[in-house]
Amino acid sequence: MSTPNKDIGKVEVRIKWDPSPHGEPDIDLDIIAATYRAEEPYGSPAYLVHFDSRSPDGTITLNRDSRTGQGFGFDEVMTIELDRLADRYGRVVVGVAIQQRGGRKTFGEVGSTVVQIREGYTNLVEDDFAGVGPSTAAVVGEFSRTGSGPWVFRADVRGFDADPDAFAAVMGNRVSGA
């Protein structure tokens, strides 16, 4: 969707992918959420939520963490309660990174990848990472607000060539023209 969605309350970020072929190293995709202070929306993140963790105030929780892509439905799920996030935070950037433990893997090499960001039963974004196939990490969306105003969502699928740690440090950088 190209039009921003306004007054977002609570969302669920979900990813799924096919497990690696028999005998190959496991493929592990991770959802990462970076929260930024209102007064410094493009500075360093105030905190990150990823790898089986949750935010200090409990508003962002990784509910399901898969290290293999095995299972039915979505393999990894994160809940973001924007309506409970303190006014001191003005931006949340959501991304997906591929762990690089078993050798370099890109989205183009991972089968049946899908990311969804949903509010209730409404998909705010759904993407298969085809547009960022050569990348090892990707931003998938951004939530922002001014002051205590309503949260606005912007779909923003853009790829990075970075491991999860390096990606977490740059995923919220300003996009040229933004």
Secondary structure by P-SEA (a helix, b strand, c coil): cccccccccbbbbbbbbbcccccccbbbbbbbbbbbcccccccccccccccccccccccccccccccccccccccbbbbbcccccccccccccccccccccccccccccccbbbbbbbcccccccccccccccccccccccccccccccbbbbbbbbbbbcccaaaaaaccccccccc
